Amino acid sequence: MTSSDILLHDLDASGILRLTLNDVGRRNALSEAMLAALGASFADAGSDPAVRVIVLAANGPAFCAGHDLKEMTAGRAADDGGKAYFAKVMSLCAGVMQGIVNCPKPVIAEVTGIATAAGCQLVASCDLAIAADGAQFSTPGVHIGLFCSTPMVALSRNVADKHAMEMLLTGDMTSAARAAEIGLVNRAVAAEALPDAVMTMARKIASKSSMTLATGKRAYYAQREMTLADAYDYASGVMVENMLAQDAKEGIGAFVEKRMPQWQDA
């Protein structure tokens, strides 16, 4: 994997891939180019055995300002008023967000600055998120006559209904501390402590069996869409298959024998 101008890649020796949004002049907006770069990067990382955890960060004062409204406005020049173009961009964005969820590697958002509209959706789509205490979040579409319907999908799967509706209906900024209270992020920390806090979490996760992490992540997102009975049936089957895996045998054996496990990621 190589770095592009707008999305930087850095893979360290412990298997932590750092993806950094780097379109600072456009406040890291989810332009067509950025969406394409993110989609390809998550797909590549998901199939790369060298990658164990992904950190999604950003350069500049904004984590991500959402869709590129200049691109969207230019799309209106088409004969259909932009309908086909808008559908294309929304489909591309939805694919990226689902790609994060479906990626077998855990994804941690490292949030500084603002994350608005689809930028807030990006944070909500990640498995985990830690924010600098000065970060802010919002779904401000109501201010410009465009309800944040696609950000709503990720937001409503992270926070309780009334908190999600408050953000969606008012468009107000939500502080990092409040975002942590309502479950949009795991916690807020001092800005200077953010990189260490994220890397501490990433290294802890990277030390686990990647097979186990992939199994668990896939099962988590699958079962939450099921009824209680179906979820237990499904999760029971996952547990049976997981118990038969080499790393489960090794991990349980290591626990019983009071030694460190030697993962095979299988």
N, C-alpha and C positions, 0 to 999 in steps of 0.2 A: 504494500500500500504506500502511496506517495502523497505528499501534501499538494493541495491546490492553493491558489491565491486566497480563496474565500473560506476554505475549510482546511485547517492544519491537522496533521496526523503525527503523533509521537507515541511509539510503543516502547515501553521500558522492559528491562530484563525480567521483571516479575509478571509480565503478561498484562499490564495495565495499559490500555490504549487511550490516549487523550485526544479527543476530537475538539478542536477549538474553532468556533465561529469567528471569522476574521474579515467580515465585510463591514468594517467600522464606519465607513462613510455613509452606509445605508442602515446603520444601527442594527446590523446583522439580520436584516429583514429576510423573510422566507421567499426570496425571489425564485424564479424557475431554476436558475443555476444553483442556488443554495439547496433547494429541495432535491434536485438531481444528485448533488454531491452527497447530501446526507443519506439519501436512499441507497446509493451505491456503497457508501462507507459502512452502513449498518449491515447490509447484505454481505459484504466482503468479510467484515469482522465476525459475523455469525458463523461463517464456515472456516475461519482461520484458527487452527488449533493453538497457535501461539498467543492468541488473545483470550484472556480469562475474564477481564472486567473492562467496561468502557466508561470513561468519564467524559461528559459533555460539558464543555466550558465555553467562554466567550471572551474576546478582547474588546476593549472599549467601554464606554459608559452604559451601554445597553446589552443585556444578555441577548434579547431578541425582541424586536418591535412588531413582530407578526408579519402578515403578508405585505408585499411591496405594493403599496396603493398606487404608485406611479405606473407600475406595470399593469395593474388592474384597470386603471383609468384609460390607459392607452388601448387596452383590449376592447373598449367600447366602440372604437372606430370601425369595427367589423360590421358587415351588413346586418347581422343578427343582433346588433347592439352589445355584443360581447358574450352572449349566452354560451356558445361553444367554448370560448376561451376560459370563461369562469368555471365551467364544468371541468375542463382539463386541469386547471390549477387546483381546484378543490379535490379532484381525484388523486392528483399527484401528492398533495399534502396529506390526505387521508392514508395514502399508501405508506408515506414516511412514518406517520404516527403509529400505524399498525405494525410497521417494520420494527420499530423499537420494542413494542410489546412482544412481537413474535421472535425477536432475536434471542437465541439461546443464552447469550451472555448478559449478565446483570448490567444495567445502565444507571449511572449516577449523574444527576445534574449538579453542576457546581455553579451557583447562580450569584452573579453580581449585577448591580444596576437594575434596570427595569425588564420585566418579562410581560409583555402585553399581547392581548388577543391570541393569535396563533403561537406567539412566543410563550404565553402562559400555558397554552395547550401542549407545547413542547415539553415544558417542565412537568406537567401533570402526566404526560405519557411515559416519562422515565420511571424506572422501578423505585428509585430512591432520589432524594434531592436534599442538598444542604445549601443554605443561602447565607450570604453576608448580611449582617444586621441592617445594612442600609438598602438592601434590595427591596423592590416593590413589584406587585403583581396586579394585573387588572384585565378584565374583559370589557373594553370600553366601546364596543360596537354601537351601543345605544346612543352614544354621543353623535354619531355620524349617520344614523338611520340604517345601520346594518347590524342586526342582532348576531352575537357571537355564537352561532348555532353549532359550528364544528368544534370550536374550543369547549363548548358546553359538554360534548360527549366525554372528553377526557376529564374535565373538571368535575362532572357529576359522578364519575367513578372514583374520585379521590376524596371528596368532601361531602358532608351531609347536605340534603336538599336545600334547606333554608340558607345555609352559608353560600351554596352555589348560586341560588336564585338572587341573593343579595348582590353578589358580584356581577351577575349577568344583567340584572334589572337596573342597577344604579351606575355601573361602569366605574365606580370609585376605585382608587388605588388601595391595595391591601398591603400593609407592612409585612416585613419578613417575620416579625414576632407573631403577628396575627395569622399569617400563612402557616406557621408551625402549629399554632393552637388548633386550627381547623383541619389540619392534615394534608395541606397542599405540599408542604415540605416536611422533612423529618425534624429539622431543627434550624435555628438561626444562630450564627456565631459571629464574633468580631471579624471584620474584613481581613485583618492580618492573620487570623487563625484559620481562615477558610481552606486554603490549599492543604494544610496539614490535616485538618478534620476530614476532608474528602479522601486524601490519600490513606489515612489510617483506616477508614472504612473500606476503601478499595483493596488495600493489602490484606485485610482480614478476610474479605470475601474471596480474593484471589488464591488464598491458601487452601481453600476447600476443593473437593473433587469437582471438576467442571461438569462431569456427567451428572452428579447429584444436583448441582445448581441448575443445569438445563432442564432436568426432570422436574424439579420443584417449580421453576418459573413457568414452564408450560402448563403444569397442573394447576397452579394458582389461578392463572387467568382463565383457564377452561372451566374450572368448577364454580367460579363465582357467577357464571351465567346460568347455572343449573338450579333446579329445585333442590331442597335439602336432601331428599332421598336419592336423587340422581347423583348429586355431588358426592355423597358417601359411597355409592356404588362405584363411581368412577375413581375416586381417590383410593378406595380399597384395592382396585385393580392396579393402580399406579404403584401402591406400596408393595404389592406382591412382586411385580416386575422389578422394582427397585431392590427388593431384598435378594433377588437372584443375581444382581449385578456384582461384578468383581469388587468394585470399590466399597459396596455395602458389606460384603464378606470381610474385606480387609479392615474397614473402619470399625466394625463390631469386634473383630478379633483383636485389633490394637487396643480398643477400650478395655476388653477383658484382660488382656495381657499387660496393661498399663505401659504402653509404648506409643510413640508417634506413628500415625498411619503413613503408608507409602502409596500415594494415589497413582493409579494407572489411567484415570479419567475414562474408565470403561465399566 
